[in-house]
Amino acid sequence: MIENKSIKNSDLKSAVHDFWQENSCGEIYAKGIEYQEQLESQSRERYILEPHIFELACFNEGKGRDVLEIGVGMGADHLEWANADPKSLSGIDITLRVINFTRSRLELYGFI
Ligand SMILES: C[S@@+](CC[C@H](N)C(=O)[O-])C[C@H]1O[C@@H](n2cnc3c(N)ncnc32)[C@H](O)[C@@H]1O
């Protein structure tokens, strides 16, 4: 937890980066031998632990729209956006390694 209120924005951004870089969001739930199994395990646990995400995100409203997800993490939500059939789908993240997870997930499901 960051308690120093005078922390500079660049330091905060760097701390956020380092936090997520060490363990990607939900990576501890990526269990299994095969890569696809690990990604599915991660997303399954994500939505068991946080079932409210579907109500909040309204993935279906992405249909036909240009969707930008900021903070794709391991790509569970990004796959939901892709399944919603958007006009275009873009995603960014402050950590590079999650981009590989997200790209692989979309590849596995034939979106790339
Ligand atoms: C809760 S996780 C996202 C989970 C993801 N939507 C999924 O489906 O698994 C938050 C993500 O936001 C990213 N993030 C945090 N601050 C960011 C920023 N300023 N710009 C871009 N990404 C950021 C983190 O690196 C992390 O991967």
The ligand as an SDF file (V2000), in Angstrom:
LIG
                    3D

 27 29  0  0  0  0  0  0  0  0999 V2000
   -7.6550   -6.0750  -12.8160 C   0  0  0  0  0  0  0  0  0  0  0  0
   -6.4250   -6.3070  -14.0750 S   0  0  0  0  0  0  0  0  0  0  0  0
   -7.3650   -6.4190  -15.5600 C   0  0  0  0  0  0  0  0  0  0  0  0
   -7.9990   -7.7460  -15.7660 C   0  0  0  0  0  0  0  0  0  0  0  0
   -8.3950   -8.0190  -17.1800 C   0  0  0  0  0  0  0  0  0  0  0  0
   -9.4120   -7.0990  -17.6560 N   0  0  0  0  0  0  0  0  0  0  0  0
   -8.7940   -9.4780  -17.3710 C   0  0  0  0  0  0  0  0  0  0  0  0
   -9.7460   -9.7690  -18.0680 O   0  0  0  0  0  0  0  0  0  0  0  0
   -8.1110  -10.3600  -16.8130 O   0  0  0  0  0  0  0  0  0  0  0  0
   -5.8220   -4.6390  -14.2650 C   0  0  0  0  0  0  0  0  0  0  0  0
   -4.8340   -4.4580  -15.3990 C   0  0  0  0  0  0  0  0  0  0  0  0
   -4.6840   -3.0570  -15.6520 O   0  0  0  0  0  0  0  0  0  0  0  0
   -3.3480   -2.7890  -15.9690 C   0  0  0  0  0  0  0  0  0  0  0  0
   -3.1100   -1.3680  -15.6980 N   0  0  0  0  0  0  0  0  0  0  0  0
   -3.0280   -0.7510  -14.5040 C   0  0  0  0  0  0  0  0  0  0  0  0
   -2.8070    0.5580  -14.6630 N   0  0  0  0  0  0  0  0  0  0  0  0
   -2.7510    0.7820  -16.0080 C   0  0  0  0  0  0  0  0  0  0  0  0
   -2.5490    1.9470  -16.8100 C   0  0  0  0  0  0  0  0  0  0  0  0
   -2.3530    3.1320  -16.2570 N   0  0  0  0  0  0  0  0  0  0  0  0
   -2.5610    1.8130  -18.1400 N   0  0  0  0  0  0  0  0  0  0  0  0
   -2.7520    0.6000  -18.7160 C   0  0  0  0  0  0  0  0  0  0  0  0
   -2.9360   -0.5430  -18.0110 N   0  0  0  0  0  0  0  0  0  0  0  0
   -2.9400   -0.4490  -16.6680 C   0  0  0  0  0  0  0  0  0  0  0  0
   -2.5580   -3.7460  -15.1100 C   0  0  0  0  0  0  0  0  0  0  0  0
   -1.2770   -3.9980  -15.6280 O   0  0  0  0  0  0  0  0  0  0  0  0
   -3.4530   -4.9940  -15.0860 C   0  0  0  0  0  0  0  0  0  0  0  0
   -3.0580   -5.9200  -16.0740 O   0  0  0  0  0  0  0  0  0  0  0  0
  1  2  1  0
  2  3  1  0
  2 10  1  0
  3  4  1  0
  4  5  1  0
  5  6  1  0
  5  7  1  0
  7  8  2  0
  7  9  1  0
 10 11  1  0
 11 12  1  0
 11 26  1  0
 12 13  1  0
 13 14  1  0
 13 24  1  0
 14 15  1  0
 14 23  1  0
 15 16  2  0
 16 17  1  0
 17 18  1  0
 17 23  2  0
 18 19  1  0
 18 20  2  0
 20 21  1  0
 21 22  2  0
 22 23  1  0
 24 25  1  0
 24 26  1  0
 26 27  1  0
M  CHG  2   2   1   9  -1
M  END
$$$$
